[in-house]
Amino acid sequence: MLAVVLGLEAVLLTSFVLIRQNAIDRTSERRNHLDLQINLLAEEEATKILKMLGEIAVHLKLPVHDPDNKDLSQHTQVESIARDLRAREKKEAE
């Protein structure tokens, strides 16, 4: 009888732990998605700022000595980056 009660208790505790873990995973997934959206917005803002600074420098006829400025002020192709990441993850999973 004691073994049945202990077995039932173990099943119930395991179920509660798995349910809680599932809720934690969903919360973590939402937080990660929000972080991604914020990072994409920050990237877009930084790109616009670099473009505007470049235009100001050209307008004021200031020399720009940063070779990375042109690359950094270009629009980031998020879709191609996501596609590359998925392909890399798929390759690593195999």
Secondary structure, DSSP 8 states (H G I E B T S, - for coil): -HHHHHHHHHHHHHHHHHHHHHHHHHHHHHHHHHHHHHHHHHHHHHHHHHHHHHHHHHHTT-----THHHHHTS---HHHHHHHHHHHHHHHH-
